[in-house]
């Protein structure tokens, strides 16, 4: 058995989207654009929409700065460290190319960007697609070829061909003190259910085997639309996460499609999703990505989040009674202003009881414009680091024990990649791309290719990853 290093170290940031993948080489004379997509999966969806439009107008996509006529940098502004990363990417693009168009969350602060990089061509804010197009047209005029530049049925995909993010809403109604996303992206604005389902259906028809449903608050989907109904395949369907999940899970047989929910707040109506996840005929995966952030009620109140950790444990128990195979992933913040050692220990004890399957963790940091900056009793950096290490040690031990219990089981996996040595990198239903673990197959992988859904026998487990073999 080859001991492939884990691809999910404890230091992995849980908010990042996969690296963009560019497949199509520009033709001779075609105007080309480079794209740097930073931040979360929602930003990646924005990048895909922008490039879909530009590709339809005759632009080629370059995999590097130097080969492009201009570069679009889709920025992240969630944390100050993410802002620094965005500024660094802008500077690198300016150095390598010269014509740079900035968009995305940090684009909501144009003066801040121009203060650091006055030579940029244009700045637009988040989801300002038309302004991005206008900026591109002024920097690099289009030169379409009507015989070649036809819009692909599924648009331009920056993720591997077999999975795709499906954005169902913009914005957020929460006012968490550590977050400025509502200030940048506005209040909740849900897409009508039939539009989401139509996009999902086209993706599945184009060969996508896994749909990753994303938004800032997936469980609140449709609230702003008062859960309006729309016709879909002869029925009236609500713009509600329950109806949407049910219909997404019916787009293909459950052994041919995976539907995975991200960023689900544990509202009471979430329990109505669990029977769908337990239904073997529905493609909705038994997987919930829930941003708990903390467990102590006082910390949650200081964060301005619902302080219902005890009820959450009751909900988790109820979910597992209905769907024993459910996988729960979450992210947490340690070192929030005012967090005491007792409050942090409460979180560790809560983790012992909750037994979450997949966990990511941030050390708190100030974000320009966030209300938490002004809270008293900020935690020292060395204390934050020490708590982060203790938290991840706890999460790692839980993960290791849960994975060890899977040895000997037979399960379906999706193949993400086959390397030059023939080792297949796969994921189980419990693993979202990039943020969770992997299952590796290192024998008899001839004939496998990315996107295959295959059955494997698990024969080895690590701290975050599994190893398996194809049944003989």
C-alpha positions in Angstrom: 0.0 0.0 0.0 1.4 3.3 -1.1 1.4 5.9 1.8 0.2 9.0 -0.1 0.5 12.1 2.0 -2.8 13.5 3.3 -4.2 16.3 1.1 -6.1 17.7 4.0 -3.7 19.0 6.6 -5.1 20.7 9.7 -3.9 24.1 8.5 -6.1 24.0 5.4 -8.3 27.0 5.1 -11.9 25.8 4.8 -13.2 28.8 2.8 -11.2 28.4 -0.4 -12.4 27.2 -3.8 -10.5 24.8 -5.9 -7.7 26.1 -8.2 -9.2 27.1 -11.6 -8.4 24.7 -14.4 -8.1 26.0 -18.0 -8.4 23.5 -20.8 -8.8 25.3 -24.1 -5.7 26.8 -25.8 -6.4 30.2 -27.5 -6.2 30.1 -31.3 -3.8 32.3 -33.3 -4.8 35.9 -33.2 -7.6 35.5 -30.7 -7.7 38.1 -27.9 -6.9 36.4 -24.6 -7.7 37.0 -21.0 -6.1 35.6 -17.9 -8.2 35.0 -14.8 -7.1 34.8 -11.2 -10.0 33.6 -9.0 -9.4 34.0 -5.3 -11.5 33.2 -2.3 -14.5 31.0 -1.8 -16.6 28.8 -4.2 -19.1 31.7 -4.6 -16.4 33.8 -6.1 -15.5 30.9 -8.4 -19.1 30.8 -9.7 -18.8 34.6 -10.4 -15.6 33.9 -12.4 -17.3 31.2 -14.4 -20.2 33.5 -15.2 -17.8 36.3 -16.4 -15.8 33.9 -18.5 -18.9 32.3 -20.0 -19.9 35.7 -21.3 -16.4 36.6 -22.5 -15.9 33.3 -24.2 -19.2 33.8 -26.1 -17.8 37.1 -27.4 -14.7 35.5 -28.8 -12.1 35.8 -26.1 -9.7 33.1 -25.3 -8.6 32.1 -21.8 -4.9 32.1 -21.0 -3.5 30.0 -18.2 -0.9 32.6 -17.3 -0.4 36.3 -17.1 2.3 36.7 -19.8 0.2 35.1 -22.5 -2.8 37.2 -22.0 -3.9 40.6 -23.4 -5.3 41.5 -20.0 -5.9 39.9 -16.6 -9.0 39.8 -14.5 -8.4 39.4 -10.7 -11.5 38.2 -8.8 -10.6 39.2 -5.3 -11.5 38.1 -1.8 -12.1 40.6 1.1 -13.3 38.3 3.8 -10.3 38.6 6.1 -7.4 41.0 6.2 -5.1 38.2 5.3 -7.3 37.5 2.3 -7.1 41.2 1.3 -3.3 41.0 1.5 -3.4 38.0 -0.7 -5.6 39.8 -3.2 -3.3 42.8 -3.3 -0.3 40.5 -3.9 -2.1 38.8 -6.8 -3.0 42.2 -8.3 0.7 43.3 -8.0 1.9 40.1 -9.6 -0.5 40.5 -12.5 0.6 44.1 -13.0 4.2 43.1 -13.0 3.7 40.2 -15.5 1.0 41.8 -17.7 0.2 45.4 -17.1 -3.5 45.5 -18.0 -5.4 44.4 -14.9 -9.1 44.5 -14.1 -10.1 44.0 -10.5 -13.5 42.6 -9.4 -14.9 40.7 -6.5 -15.4 41.5 -2.8 -12.3 43.6 -2.4 -13.5 45.6 -5.4 -16.1 47.2 -3.1 -13.1 49.2 -1.8 -11.7 50.8 -5.0 -9.8 53.6 -3.2 -8.1 51.0 -1.0 -7.0 49.1 -4.1 -5.8 52.1 -6.0 -3.9 53.3 -3.0 -1.7 50.3 -3.3 -1.9 49.8 -7.1 -2.8 53.0 -8.9 -1.9 51.5 -12.4 -4.9 49.1 -12.5 -7.1 49.5 -15.5 -10.5 49.2 -13.7 -12.1 48.2 -10.5 -15.6 46.7 -10.1 -17.4 45.4 -7.1 -18.8 41.9 -6.4 -21.2 40.4 -9.0 -21.0 43.5 -11.2 -20.8 41.4 -14.4 -21.7 44.1 -16.9 -19.1 46.5 -15.5 -16.5 43.8 -15.8 -17.4 43.2 -19.4 -17.3 47.0 -20.1 -13.8 47.1 -18.6 -12.6 44.2 -20.7 -14.0 45.7 -23.9 -12.1 48.9 -23.2 -8.9 47.1 -22.4 -9.0 44.5 -25.1 -11.6 44.9 -27.9 -13.4 41.6 -28.8 -12.7 39.9 -32.1 -15.2 37.1 -32.5 -15.3 34.4 -35.1 -18.9 33.4 -35.7 -17.8 30.0 -37.0 -15.8 29.2 -33.9 -16.9 31.3 -30.9 -20.2 29.6 -30.0 -21.2 29.7 -26.3 -20.6 26.2 -24.8 -23.8 24.6 -23.5 -22.4 24.6 -19.9 -20.4 27.8 -20.1 -16.8 28.1 -19.1 -16.0 25.8 -16.2 -13.1 26.5 -13.9 -13.7 23.4 -11.9 -13.0 19.9 -13.2 -15.7 18.8 -15.7 -17.4 16.3 -13.4 -18.4 18.7 -10.5 -19.8 22.2 -10.5 -20.8 24.8 -7.9 -24.5 25.8 -8.1 -25.1 29.3 -6.6 -28.7 29.7 -5.4 -28.6 33.1 -3.8 -26.5 36.2 -3.1 -26.0 38.1 0.1 -27.0 37.4 3.7 -29.4 38.7 6.3 -27.2 37.9 9.3 -25.2 40.6 11.1 -22.4 38.5 12.6 -19.9 40.9 14.2 -16.8 39.3 12.7 -18.2 39.4 9.1 -18.5 42.1 6.5 -20.0 39.9 3.7 -23.5 41.6 4.0 -21.9 45.0 3.6 -20.1 43.8 0.4 -22.8 41.6 -1.1 -26.0 43.0 0.4 -29.0 41.3 1.9 -30.3 37.8 0.8 -31.3 37.7 -2.8 -32.5 34.3 -3.9 -32.7 33.1 -7.5 -36.1 31.7 -8.5 -36.3 27.9 -8.1 -37.0 27.1 -11.7 -33.9 29.1 -12.9 -31.7 27.2 -10.5 -33.2 23.8 -11.5 -32.8 24.7 -15.2 -29.1 25.5 -14.7 -28.6 22.3 -12.7 -30.3 20.3 -15.4 -28.1 21.7 -18.1 -25.0 20.9 -16.0 -26.1 17.3 -15.5 -26.8 17.0 -19.2 -23.3 18.3 -19.9 -21.8 15.5 -17.8 -21.5 17.0 -14.3 -21.8 14.2 -11.7 -21.7 16.3 -8.6 -23.6 19.5 -7.8 -22.3 21.6 -4.9 -25.1 23.9 -3.7 -23.6 27.2 -2.3 -24.8 30.6 -1.0 -24.1 32.7 2.1 -27.0 31.0 3.9 -28.4 28.0 2.1 -31.1 27.2 4.6 -32.6 30.8 4.2 -33.0 30.2 0.4 -36.2 31.7 -0.8 -37.1 33.7 2.3 -36.7 37.0 0.5 -39.0 35.7 -2.2 -41.6 34.6 0.4 -41.0 31.1 -0.9 -42.7 31.9 -4.2 -43.8 29.0 -6.4 -42.9 28.4 -10.0 -43.8 25.7 -12.6 -41.3 22.9 -13.0 -41.9 19.7 -15.0 -45.7 20.0 -14.6 -45.7 20.8 -10.9 -45.6 23.9 -8.8 -42.3 24.1 -6.8 -41.4 26.5 -4.0 -38.3 28.6 -3.9 -37.5 26.8 -0.6 -34.4 24.7 0.2 -36.6 21.6 0.9 -38.3 21.7 -2.6 -35.1 22.7 -4.3 -33.2 19.8 -2.7 -35.9 17.3 -3.5 -36.0 18.3 -7.2 -32.2 18.5 -7.6 -32.0 15.0 -6.2 -34.5 13.8 -8.9 -32.4 15.1 -11.8 -30.6 11.7 -12.2 -30.5 8.4 -10.4 -28.8 8.4 -7.0 -26.0 6.2 -8.3 -25.2 8.6 -11.1 -25.4 12.0 -9.4 -24.4 13.6 -6.1 -26.0 16.8 -4.7 -24.1 18.3 -1.8 -25.3 21.2 0.4 -22.9 23.8 1.8 -23.3 26.7 4.3 -26.5 25.4 5.9 -27.6 27.1 9.1 -29.3 24.7 11.5 -32.8 26.3 11.3 -35.7 24.0 12.5 -36.8 23.3 8.9 -33.4 21.7 8.1 -34.7 18.6 9.8 -37.1 18.2 6.9 -34.1 17.6 4.6 -32.8 14.6 6.5 -35.4 12.1 5.3 -34.4 13.1 1.7 -30.8 12.4 2.6 -31.8 9.0 3.9 -33.8 8.2 0.8 -31.7 5.8 -1.4 -33.6 7.0 -4.5 -32.8 10.7 -4.1 -29.4 12.0 -5.1 -29.2 14.4 -2.2 -26.1 13.3 -0.2 -26.2 12.7 3.5 -23.9 15.6 4.1 -24.4 19.0 5.8 -21.8 21.8 5.9 -22.9 24.0 8.9 -21.0 27.0 10.1 -21.4 26.6 13.8 -18.4 29.0 14.6 -18.5 28.2 18.3 -20.4 26.4 21.0 -20.4 28.5 24.1 -23.6 30.6 24.3 -21.8 33.7 25.5 -19.3 33.7 22.7 -22.1 33.2 20.2 -23.9 36.2 21.7 -20.8 38.3 21.4 -20.5 37.1 17.8 -24.2 38.1 17.3 -25.1 34.5 16.3 -28.0 32.4 17.6 -26.9 31.1 21.0 -28.5 27.6 20.8 -25.6 25.2 21.1 -27.5 22.8 23.4 -30.4 22.7 21.1 -28.0 22.1 18.3 -26.7 18.9 20.0 -30.4 17.8 20.2 -30.8 18.5 16.5 -27.6 16.5 15.6 -28.9 13.5 17.6 -32.2 13.7 15.8 -30.5 14.0 12.4 -28.4 10.9 13.1 -31.4 8.9 14.3 -33.2 9.6 10.9 -30.0 9.3 8.8 -27.2 7.3 10.6 -24.8 7.8 7.6 -25.0 11.6 7.7 -21.7 13.5 7.5 -21.5 16.8 9.4 -18.8 19.4 8.6 -18.3 22.7 10.2 -15.9 25.6 10.7 -15.1 27.3 14.0 -13.3 30.5 15.2 -11.0 30.3 18.2 -9.7 33.4 20.1 -12.7 35.6 19.4 -12.5 38.7 21.5 -13.4 38.0 25.1 -13.1 34.2 24.8 -12.0 32.8 28.1 -10.2 29.5 28.8 -13.5 28.2 30.3 -15.4 29.1 27.1 -12.8 27.5 24.9 -12.9 24.3 27.1 -16.7 24.3 26.7 -16.1 24.2 22.9 -13.8 21.2 23.2 -16.3 19.4 25.4 -19.0 20.2 22.9 -16.8 18.7 20.2 -16.5 15.5 22.2 -20.3 15.3 22.3 -21.1 16.4 18.8 -18.5 14.2 17.1 -18.4 16.2 13.9 -16.9 14.3 11.0 -15.1 17.1 9.2 -13.9 20.3 10.9 -12.0 23.5 9.9 -10.8 26.2 12.2 -9.8 29.9 12.0 -7.8 31.9 14.4 -9.8 35.1 14.9 -8.4 38.2 13.2 -9.7 41.7 12.8 -11.3 42.6 9.5 -11.5 46.2 8.4 -15.1 47.4 8.9 -16.2 44.5 11.2 -17.9 45.4 14.5 -15.9 42.8 16.4 -12.8 45.0 16.0 -14.2 47.3 18.7 -15.0 44.5 21.2 -13.0 44.5 24.5 -10.5 41.8 25.7 -8.9 40.7 22.5 -7.0 37.4 22.8 -3.2 37.4 22.5 -1.9 35.8 19.4 0.1 33.2 21.2 -3.1 32.1 23.1 -5.0 32.0 19.8 -2.3 29.7 18.3 -2.3 27.5 21.4 -6.0 27.1 21.3 -6.1 26.5 17.6 -3.5 23.6 18.1 -5.6 22.1 20.9 -8.8 22.4 18.9 -7.2 20.8 15.8 -5.7 18.0 17.9 -9.2 17.2 19.2 -10.7 17.4 15.7 -8.0 15.2 14.3 -8.5 12.5 16.9 -12.3 12.4 16.1 -11.6 12.3 12.4 -9.1 9.5 12.8 -11.5 7.4 14.9 -14.4 7.9 12.5 -12.3 7.0 9.5 -10.9 3.9 11.2 -14.4 2.6 11.6 -14.9 2.7 7.9 -12.2 0.1 7.2 -13.9 -2.9 5.7 -16.9 -1.0 4.4 -17.9 -0.9 0.7 -18.8 2.5 -0.6 -19.3 4.6 -3.7 -16.6 7.1 -4.6 -16.1 9.7 -7.3 -12.8 9.8 -9.1 -11.2 13.3 -9.2 -7.8 12.5 -10.8 -5.4 9.7 -12.0 -1.8 10.7 -11.7 1.1 9.5 -13.8 1.8 6.7 -11.4 -1.7 5.4 -11.8 -2.9 6.4 -8.3 -6.5 7.5 -8.3 -7.5 10.4 -6.1 -11.2 9.9 -5.2 -13.7 11.2 -2.7 -16.4 9.5 -0.7 -19.9 11.0 -0.2 -18.5 12.3 3.1 -15.9 14.5 1.3 -16.4 17.8 -0.5 -13.7 18.8 -3.0 -10.6 20.6 -1.6 -11.9 21.0 2.0 -12.3 17.4 3.1 -10.3 14.3 2.7 -9.7 11.8 -0.1 -9.8 8.1 -0.8 -6.8 6.8 -2.8 -6.7 3.8 -5.0 -3.2 2.7 -6.0 -3.8 -0.7 -7.6 -5.6 -1.8 -10.8 -6.8 1.7 -11.7 -6.5 1.0 -15.5 -9.7 2.2 -17.2 -10.6 4.7 -14.5 -11.0 8.3 -15.4 -12.0 11.5 -13.7 -15.7 11.7 -13.1 -16.3 8.0 -12.7 -18.5 6.9 -9.8 -17.2 3.5 -8.7 -17.6 1.1 -5.8 -14.5 0.5 -3.6 -13.6 -1.5 -0.5 -11.9 0.6 2.2 -8.8 -1.2 3.5 -6.8 1.5 5.3 -7.5 4.8 7.1 -5.4 7.8 8.2 -6.1 11.0 10.1 -8.1 12.6 7.2 -7.9 10.2 4.3 -8.8 6.6 3.3 -7.3 4.0 1.0 -9.2 1.4 -0.9 -9.3 -1.1 -3.7 -11.7 -1.9 -6.5 -13.7 -5.1 -5.7 -12.2 -8.2 -7.4 
